[in-house]
Structures are given as structure tokens and as C-alpha cells.
Amino acid sequence: MSEAQDYEWYETPYGKFRVAATRFGTWNSFGEDGTEYITGIKEDIVVAGTKFYLEGVATNWANCTTSQQFDGTVGGKL
């Protein structure tokens, strides 16, 4: 049913990803499992941004995926 696609894969120490153009003139990056990471105007910016994003997730920079969720409301009387 689906044909094998020949993509150019970018490899980093933190994972592999590919970049594809959209019909609207933007660029998207995708992980090996198809997860969309970054959308941008230029291909080189998307490549650089995706490398930075993958490094941040892999090294838990600023608690990227495990930070505590807050609701943004202030309790008590101000």
C-alpha cells in the first residue's frame, strides 16, 4: 500500500530526523517515528532548530519534558 520513501536523514548524537517542504512554502522536521518537531520558513533554520530541540530533550535542558505543570492562577488575597 505505501511506497518506501527515500528521505535525507540528519543524524545527531541525540537522534535522527528528516526535513520536508510543505505546499505552503514552510519546512517541517520529523523524527524517525513521524513525530513533527519544528516548523519554519527556511530549511537551514529548521535543521538548526531541530538539532537544538533534540539536544534539549535528550539532556533534559530546563526540564523540557518532565517539568511540573502549573495552572497560572494566584491563590489568596492580593
Backbone as numpy.savetxt, mean C-alpha at the origin, in Angstrom:
# Nx Ny Nz CAx CAy CAz Cx Cy Cz
-10.14 -20.40 -17.21 -10.96 -19.21 -17.21 -10.10 -17.96 -17.21
-9.20 -17.82 -16.25 -8.36 -16.63 -16.22 -7.01 -16.95 -16.85
-6.52 -15.99 -17.60 -5.23 -16.16 -18.24 -4.12 -15.76 -17.29
-2.96 -16.36 -17.45 -1.81 -15.99 -16.64 -1.33 -14.61 -17.08
-1.12 -13.73 -16.12 -0.68 -12.37 -16.42 0.82 -12.26 -16.18
1.49 -11.54 -17.07 2.91 -11.27 -16.91 3.07 -9.86 -16.38
3.29 -9.75 -15.08 3.46 -8.46 -14.44 4.93 -8.25 -14.12
5.32 -6.99 -14.06 6.66 -6.66 -13.56 6.54 -6.51 -12.05
7.19 -7.40 -11.33 7.13 -7.39 -9.88 8.32 -6.64 -9.31
8.07 -5.77 -8.36 9.11 -5.06 -7.64 9.36 -5.81 -6.35
10.62 -6.12 -6.07 10.95 -6.86 -4.85 11.64 -5.95 -3.86
11.21 -6.01 -2.62 11.85 -5.30 -1.53 12.12 -6.32 -0.42
12.92 -5.97 0.57 13.10 -6.88 1.70 11.81 -7.13 2.47
10.79 -6.32 2.21 9.55 -6.38 2.98 8.39 -6.98 2.20
8.61 -7.36 0.95 7.55 -7.97 0.16 7.64 -7.59 -1.31
6.83 -8.26 -2.11 6.77 -8.01 -3.55 5.47 -7.29 -3.88
5.54 -6.43 -4.91 4.34 -5.75 -5.36 4.48 -5.44 -6.85
3.35 -5.12 -7.45 3.33 -4.72 -8.86 2.58 -3.41 -8.99
2.80 -2.73 -10.10 2.16 -1.45 -10.36 1.41 -1.54 -11.68
0.21 -0.98 -11.71 -0.61 -1.01 -12.93 -1.28 0.34 -13.14
-1.41 0.73 -14.41 -2.10 1.97 -14.77 -3.61 1.71 -14.81
-4.37 2.73 -14.46 -5.82 2.64 -14.54 -6.32 3.39 -15.77
-7.55 3.24 -16.09 -8.10 3.92 -17.26 -8.27 5.42 -17.03
-8.15 5.85 -15.78 -8.30 7.27 -15.45 -6.97 8.01 -15.42
-5.87 7.30 -15.71 -4.56 7.93 -15.76 -3.80 7.88 -14.45
-4.34 7.20 -13.45 -3.61 7.06 -12.19 -2.92 5.70 -12.17
-2.11 5.49 -11.15 -1.37 4.24 -10.98 -1.72 3.64 -9.64
-1.85 2.31 -9.59 -2.13 1.58 -8.36 -1.04 0.55 -8.13
-0.75 0.27 -6.87 0.16 -0.84 -6.56 -0.63 -1.93 -5.86
-0.22 -3.18 -6.13 -0.91 -4.34 -5.59 0.09 -5.32 -5.02
-0.25 -5.97 -3.91 0.58 -7.02 -3.34 0.39 -8.32 -4.08
1.16 -9.32 -3.68 1.07 -10.63 -4.33 -0.32 -11.26 -4.19
-1.01 -10.93 -3.11 -2.35 -11.49 -2.89 -3.45 -10.63 -3.50
-3.07 -9.54 -4.20 -4.05 -8.68 -4.84 -4.50 -7.49 -4.02
-3.95 -7.34 -2.81 -4.30 -6.22 -1.96 -3.80 -4.92 -2.58
-4.69 -3.93 -2.69 -4.29 -2.63 -3.25 -3.63 -1.81 -2.15
-2.46 -1.23 -2.46 -1.72 -0.45 -1.47 -1.82 1.05 -1.70
-1.28 1.53 -2.79 -1.12 2.96 -3.00 -1.73 3.34 -4.36
-2.34 4.51 -4.43 -2.81 5.09 -5.69 -2.15 6.44 -5.85
-1.66 6.74 -7.05 -1.00 8.02 -7.28 -1.05 8.44 -8.73
-0.54 9.63 -8.98 -0.57 10.22 -10.32 0.53 9.66 -11.22
1.72 9.43 -10.66 2.86 8.99 -11.46 3.36 7.64 -10.99
3.85 6.84 -11.92 4.29 5.48 -11.60 5.46 5.49 -10.61
6.46 6.34 -10.82 7.63 6.33 -9.93 7.28 6.74 -8.50
6.30 7.62 -8.35 5.85 8.02 -7.02 5.13 6.87 -6.33
4.34 6.12 -7.06 3.62 4.98 -6.49 4.62 3.89 -6.08
5.64 3.66 -6.89 6.66 2.66 -6.54 7.37 3.06 -5.25
7.81 4.32 -5.17 8.51 4.79 -3.96 7.59 4.76 -2.74
6.34 5.18 -2.91 5.40 5.18 -1.80 5.07 3.79 -1.30
4.98 2.84 -2.21 4.68 1.46 -1.83 5.85 0.85 -1.07
7.07 1.12 -1.51 8.25 0.63 -0.77 8.25 1.17 0.65
7.96 2.46 0.79 7.91 3.08 2.12 6.79 2.47 2.96
5.64 2.26 2.36 4.50 1.67 3.07 4.81 0.26 3.56
5.38 -0.57 2.67 5.70 -1.95 3.06 6.74 -2.00 4.17
7.72 -1.10 4.12 8.71 -1.04 5.19 8.04 -0.67 6.52
7.15 0.29 6.47 6.46 0.71 7.68 5.61 -0.39 8.29
4.92 -1.13 7.47 4.09 -2.23 7.98 4.97 -3.35 8.53
6.04 -3.69 7.82 6.90 -4.80 8.23 7.65 -4.50 9.52
8.02 -3.26 9.74 8.79 -2.91 10.94 7.91 -2.32 12.03
6.60 -2.33 11.80 5.61 -1.80 12.74 5.92 -0.36 13.10
6.35 0.40 12.10 6.66 1.80 12.29 5.40 2.56 12.69
5.47 3.25 13.77 4.34 4.02 14.30 3.11 3.14 14.55
3.35 1.87 14.88 2.26 0.93 15.14 1.25 0.90 14.01
1.75 0.70 12.79 0.93 0.79 11.58 -0.33 -0.06 11.62
-0.22 -1.31 12.04 -1.38 -2.17 11.96 -1.92 -2.60 13.31
-1.22 -2.27 14.38 -1.67 -2.76 15.68 -1.95 -1.64 16.67
-2.09 -0.41 16.18 -2.34 0.69 17.11 -3.74 0.58 17.70
-3.88 1.10 18.90 -5.17 1.07 19.58 -6.12 2.04 18.90
-7.35 1.65 18.71 -8.34 2.50 18.06 -8.98 3.42 19.08
-9.12 4.69 18.72 -9.75 5.67 19.58 -10.97 6.24 18.86
-11.95 6.73 19.64 -13.16 7.24 19.01 -13.13 8.74 18.76
-12.17 9.47 19.34 -12.04 10.89 19.07 -12.94 11.79 19.89
-13.63 11.26 20.89 -14.48 12.11 21.72 -13.79 12.36 23.04
-14.13 13.49 23.64 -13.55 13.87 24.92 -14.62 13.67 25.99
-14.26 12.91 27.01 -15.20 12.67 28.09 -15.06 13.72 29.18
-16.07 13.90 29.95 -16.02 14.86 31.06 -16.45 16.25 30.64
-16.37 17.13 31.60 -16.79 18.52 31.35 -15.57 19.34 30.96
-15.71 20.12 29.91 -14.61 20.97 29.47 -14.68 22.34 30.05
